[in-house]
Amino acid sequence: LLLGKESAGPVSNLDGKVVPPKRQAMKRSMEALIHHFKLYTEGYRVPAGEVYAAVEAPKGEFGVYLVSDGTN
């Protein structure tokens, strides 16, 4: 656990398969514009499997259980 050692600033995933391109990139690049439309029309593929994530909330535990068959 590395609490307190993270650098300050915005956090963003660098994987272009799940993060839309920045608006400035879409204005300059046709490829970025195509990627934007493909991401929002087709979505992204989630690997097959199950996952449960929980956080403690003021009124108890908040949990999310996801099941995927690998399709979008």
ZAPARO-209929 format. One record per atom (N, C-alpha, C): atom name; y, z, x; residue number from 1. Coordinates in steps of 0.2 Angstrom, whole numbers, plus 5000, padded with zeros to 4 digits. Atoms other than C-alpha are relative to their C-alpha. Example, Ala and Ser with C-alpha at 12.3 -4.5 7.8 and 13.67 -1.06 7.14 Angstrom:
TITOR   fivex   north     up   east   mise
TITOR       N    4994   5000   5004      1
TITOR      CA    4978   5039   5062      1
TITOR       C    5006   5000   5004      1
TITOR       N    4994   4999   4996      2
TITOR      CA    4995   5036   5068      2
TITOR       C    5005   5003   4996      2
***
This chain:
TITOR   fivex   north     up   east   mise
TITOR       N    4994   5000   5004      1
TITOR      CA    5000   5000   5000      1
TITOR       C    5006   5000   5004      1
TITOR       N    4994   5000   4995      2
TITOR      CA    5017   4995   5008      2
TITOR       C    5006   5001   4996      2
TITOR       N    4993   4998   5003      3
TITOR      CA    5030   5003   4997      3
TITOR       C    5005   5001   5004      3
TITOR       N    4994   4999   4996      4
TITOR      CA    5047   5002   5004      4
TITOR       C    5001   4996   5006      4
TITOR       N    5000   5005   4994      5
TITOR      CA    5043   4989   5017      5
TITOR       C    5001   4993   4998      5
TITOR       N    4998   5007   5003      6
TITOR      CA    5047   4974   5006      6
TITOR       C    5007   4998   5002      6
TITOR       N    4993   5002   4999      7
TITOR      CA    5062   4964   5010      7
TITOR       C    5004   4999   4993      7
TITOR       N    4996   5001   5006      8
TITOR      CA    5076   4963   4998      8
TITOR       C    5002   4993   4998      8
TITOR       N    4999   5007   5002      9
TITOR      CA    5080   4947   4988      9
TITOR       C    4996   4998   4995      9
TITOR       N    5004   5003   5005     10
TITOR      CA    5073   4936   4975     10
TITOR       C    4993   4999   5002     10
TITOR       N    5007   5001   4998     11
TITOR      CA    5054   4934   4974     11
TITOR       C    4998   4994   4996     11
TITOR       N    5003   5006   5004     12
TITOR      CA    5046   4917   4969     12
TITOR       C    4994   4998   5004     12
TITOR       N    5007   5003   4998     13
TITOR      CA    5029   4910   4971     13
TITOR       C    5002   4993   5003     13
TITOR       N    4999   5006   4997     14
TITOR      CA    5029   4895   4983     14
TITOR       C    4995   4995   4998     14
TITOR       N    5005   5005   5002     15
TITOR      CA    5014   4886   4975     15
TITOR       C    5003   4996   4995     15
TITOR       N    4997   5005   5005     16
TITOR      CA    5021   4870   4967     16
TITOR       C    4996   4999   4994     16
TITOR       N    5005   5001   5006     17
TITOR      CA    5006   4870   4955     17
TITOR       C    5002   5004   4994     17
TITOR       N    4998   4995   5005     18
TITOR      CA    5013   4885   4945     18
TITOR       C    5007   5001   4999     18
TITOR       N    4993   4998   5001     19
TITOR      CA    5031   4886   4948     19
TITOR       C    5004   4993   4999     19
TITOR       N    4997   5007   5001     20
TITOR      CA    5043   4872   4941     20
TITOR       C    5005   4999   5006     20
TITOR       N    4995   5001   4994     21
TITOR      CA    5055   4864   4954     21
TITOR       C    5007   5002   4998     21
TITOR       N    4993   4997   5002     22
TITOR      CA    5073   4870   4955     22
TITOR       C    5004   4994   4997     22
TITOR       N    4997   5005   5003     23
TITOR      CA    5085   4861   4945     23
TITOR       C    5004   4995   5004     23
TITOR       N    4997   5004   4995     24
TITOR      CA    5094   4854   4960     24
TITOR       C    4995   4995   5003     24
TITOR       N    5005   5005   4998     25
TITOR      CA    5078   4846   4966     25
TITOR       C    4999   4995   4995     25
TITOR       N    5002   5005   5005     26
TITOR      CA    5075   4838   4949     26
TITOR       C    5006   4995   4999     26
TITOR       N    4994   5004   5000     27
TITOR      CA    5093   4830   4950     27
TITOR       C    4999   4995   5005     27
TITOR       N    5000   5004   4994     28
TITOR      CA    5089   4822   4967     28
TITOR       C    4993   4996   5001     28
TITOR       N    5007   5003   4999     29
TITOR      CA    5070   4818   4966     29
TITOR       C    4996   4999   4994     29
TITOR       N    5004   5002   5005     30
TITOR      CA    5060   4808   4954     30
TITOR       C    4994   5004   5000     30
TITOR       N    5007   4997   5000     31
TITOR      CA    5044   4816   4960     31
TITOR       C    5001   5007   4997     31
TITOR       N    4999   4993   5003     32
TITOR      CA    5051   4834   4956     32
TITOR       C    5001   4999   4992     32
TITOR       N    4999   5000   5007     33
TITOR      CA    5056   4828   4939     33
TITOR       C    4994   4998   4996     33
TITOR       N    5006   5001   5003     34
TITOR      CA    5039   4821   4935     34
TITOR       C    4996   5006   5001     34
TITOR       N    5004   4994   4999     35
TITOR      CA    5031   4837   4942     35
TITOR       C    5002   5005   4994     35
TITOR       N    4998   4996   5005     36
TITOR      CA    5042   4847   4930     36
TITOR       C    4997   4998   4993     36
TITOR       N    5002   5002   5007     37
TITOR      CA    5037   4837   4914     37
TITOR       C    4992   5001   5000     37
TITOR       N    5008   4999   5000     38
TITOR      CA    5018   4838   4920     38
TITOR       C    4999   5007   4999     38
TITOR       N    5001   4993   5000     39
TITOR      CA    5019   4856   4922     39
TITOR       C    5001   5003   4993     39
TITOR       N    4999   4998   5006     40
TITOR      CA    5027   4859   4905     40
TITOR       C    4996   4997   4994     40
TITOR       N    5004   5003   5005     41
TITOR      CA    5017   4847   4895     41
TITOR       C    4992   5001   5001     41
TITOR       N    5008   4998   4999     42
TITOR      CA    4999   4850   4903     42
TITOR       C    4999   5007   5001     42
TITOR       N    5002   4994   4998     43
TITOR      CA    5001   4867   4909     43
TITOR       C    4997   5001   5007     43
TITOR       N    5003   4999   4994     44
TITOR      CA    4992   4874   4924     44
TITOR       C    4993   5003   4999     44
TITOR       N    5007   4998   5001     45
TITOR      CA    4973   4877   4926     45
TITOR       C    4999   5007   5003     45
TITOR       N    5001   4993   4999     46
TITOR      CA    4968   4895   4926     46
TITOR       C    4992   5000   5002     46
TITOR       N    5007   5000   4999     47
TITOR      CA    4951   4898   4935     47
TITOR       C    4996   5004   4995     47
TITOR       N    5005   4997   5005     48
TITOR      CA    4936   4903   4924     48
TITOR       C    4999   5007   5003     48
TITOR       N    5002   4993   4999     49
TITOR      CA    4933   4922   4923     49
TITOR       C    5004   5004   4996     49
TITOR       N    4997   4995   5004     50
TITOR      CA    4940   4938   4917     50
TITOR       C    5004   5004   5004     50
TITOR       N    4996   4995   4996     51
TITOR      CA    4954   4950   4922     51
TITOR       C    5003   5005   4996     51
TITOR       N    4997   4995   5004     52
TITOR      CA    4961   4966   4916     52
TITOR       C    5005   5003   5005     52
TITOR       N    4995   4997   4996     53
TITOR      CA    4978   4972   4922     53
TITOR       C    5003   5006   4995     53
TITOR       N    4997   4994   5004     54
TITOR      CA    4986   4989   4916     54
TITOR       C    5006   5003   5004     54
TITOR       N    4995   4996   4998     55
TITOR      CA    5002   4998   4919     55
TITOR       C    5001   5006   4996     55
TITOR       N    4998   4994   5004     56
TITOR      CA    5007   5016   4914     56
TITOR       C    5007   4999   4997     56
TITOR       N    4994   5000   5003     57
TITOR      CA    5020   5016   4901     57
TITOR       C    5002   5006   4997     57
TITOR       N    4998   4993   5003     58
TITOR      CA    5030   5030   4893     58
TITOR       C    4996   5002   4994     58
TITOR       N    5004   4998   5006     59
TITOR      CA    5019   5030   4877     59
TITOR       C    4993   4999   5001     59
TITOR       N    5008   5001   4999     60
TITOR      CA    5002   5027   4886     60
TITOR       C    4999   4995   5005     60
TITOR       N    5002   5006   4996     61
TITOR      CA    4994   5013   4895     61
TITOR       C    5001   4993   4997     61
TITOR       N    4999   5007   5002     62
TITOR      CA    4999   4995   4893     62
TITOR       C    4995   4996   5004     62
TITOR       N    5005   5004   4996     63
TITOR      CA    4984   4983   4897     63
TITOR       C    5000   4993   4997     63
TITOR       N    5001   5007   5002     64
TITOR      CA    4981   4965   4896     64
TITOR       C    4993   4997   5003     64
TITOR       N    5007   5003   4998     65
TITOR      CA    4963   4957   4896     65
TITOR       C    5000   4993   4999     65
TITOR       N    5000   5007   5001     66
TITOR      CA    4962   4939   4899     66
TITOR       C    4993   4997   5002     66
TITOR       N    5006   5003   4999     67
TITOR      CA    4947   4928   4898     67
TITOR       C    5001   4992   5000     67
TITOR       N    4999   5007   4999     68
TITOR      CA    4947   4910   4904     68
TITOR       C    4993   4996   5001     68
TITOR       N    5006   5004   4999     69
TITOR      CA    4934   4896   4903     69
TITOR       C    5002   4995   5005     69
TITOR       N    4999   5005   4995     70
TITOR      CA    4943   4886   4916     70
TITOR       C    5004   4994   4998     70
TITOR       N    4996   5006   5002     71
TITOR      CA    4952   4873   4905     71
TITOR       C    5007   5003   4998     71
TITOR       N    4994   4999   5001     72
TITOR      CA    4970   4872   4901     72
TITOR       C    5001   5000   4992     72
***
